Amino acid sequence: DYLDRWRDVRIDVPGTYKVCWCGSKAGGLCGDTDFVVQAATLQVWGPLPEEQPQTCITGVVCTIKIRGTGLHDKDRILVIPPHRACGESSMSGGVERGVVGPRTSGEDQESRWGG
């Protein structure tokens, strides 16, 4: 048995995907129609990319909604300044401490934090 790995795969939209495979016997020149073997099914969970910005007013309680797949009560959010990158900011560097915490309501496909 041998295990092949593909690292640093990035999928930005949650959902269920098929992983199609083309073997090296094709000479390493796989065309679109050569990926004939379904090697795996990939379930990607997480938030959907939000196209419409959400708005809150300074000092007024608001609700932040995130839509996606496989969302859970233990999911968290961190609101950070726009010049910082997600994954590179500490929780103490958040814009507002009130939104670092468990969601206030939601289900598998939508989570809400705040009012």
C-alpha positions in Angstrom: 0.0 0.0 0.0 1.1 3.5 -0.7 -0.4 6.8 0.4 -0.4 9.9 -1.8 -0.8 13.3 -0.3 -1.6 16.7 -1.7 -0.7 19.5 0.7 -1.9 23.1 0.9 -5.2 22.4 -0.8 -7.5 25.4 -0.3 -11.3 25.4 -0.8 -13.1 28.7 -0.1 -16.7 27.5 -0.4 -18.1 24.8 1.9 -19.9 21.8 0.4 -19.4 18.3 -0.7 -16.9 17.6 -3.4 -15.7 14.6 -5.4 -11.9 14.0 -5.6 -11.1 12.7 -9.0 -7.8 11.0 -9.8 -5.6 10.5 -12.8 -2.8 8.0 -12.5 0.8 8.5 -13.5 0.4 5.8 -16.1 -1.0 8.6 -18.3 2.6 9.9 -18.4 1.9 12.7 -16.1 -0.1 14.5 -18.8 -3.6 14.3 -17.4 -6.2 16.0 -19.5 -9.7 16.9 -18.4 -11.2 13.6 -19.4 -8.4 11.5 -17.8 -9.7 12.0 -14.2 -12.0 9.0 -14.4 -11.6 7.5 -10.9 -13.4 9.0 -7.9 -10.7 8.6 -5.2 -12.6 10.2 -2.3 -15.4 12.4 -1.2 -14.4 15.6 0.5 -16.7 17.4 3.0 -15.7 21.0 3.5 -17.3 22.8 6.5 -17.2 26.4 7.4 -18.6 29.8 6.6 -19.6 30.8 3.1 -17.8 33.8 1.6 -20.0 36.8 2.4 -20.5 39.1 -0.6 -22.7 41.7 1.2 -20.9 43.6 4.0 -22.7 43.7 7.3 -23.3 47.0 9.1 -23.2 47.9 12.8 -23.5 51.3 14.3 -21.0 52.5 17.0 -22.3 51.9 20.5 -25.5 50.1 19.3 -25.9 46.3 19.8 -26.0 44.5 16.5 -26.1 41.0 15.1 -23.4 39.4 13.0 -24.6 36.5 10.8 -22.4 33.9 9.2 -23.9 31.3 6.8 -22.2 28.1 5.9 -22.2 24.3 6.4 -21.4 22.4 9.6 -21.6 25.4 11.9 -21.7 24.6 15.6 -22.4 26.2 19.0 -18.7 26.1 19.9 -17.7 28.1 16.8 -16.2 31.5 17.6 -15.6 34.8 15.7 -13.0 37.6 16.2 -13.6 41.0 14.8 -10.3 42.7 13.9 -9.2 46.0 12.2 -9.1 45.8 8.4 -5.3 46.2 8.2 -4.8 42.9 10.1 -5.1 39.4 8.6 -7.3 36.6 10.0 -5.1 34.0 11.7 -2.4 36.6 12.5 -4.2 38.6 15.2 -4.5 37.7 18.9 -7.8 37.7 20.7 -6.7 40.7 22.7 -6.2 42.6 19.4 -9.9 42.3 18.5 -11.9 45.4 17.8 -14.6 44.5 20.4 -14.4 42.0 23.1 -18.2 41.4 23.1 -18.1 39.4 19.9 -15.3 37.0 20.9 -17.3 34.2 22.3 -20.0 31.6 21.6 -22.7 32.3 19.1 -26.0 33.5 20.6 -28.2 31.5 18.2 -28.1 29.5 15.1 -28.2 26.1 13.5 -26.0 24.0 11.1 -26.2 26.5 8.3 -26.4 29.9 10.0 -24.8 31.3 13.2 -25.6 34.6 14.9 -23.5 36.6 17.4 -24.9 39.6 19.4 -28.3 41.2 19.7 
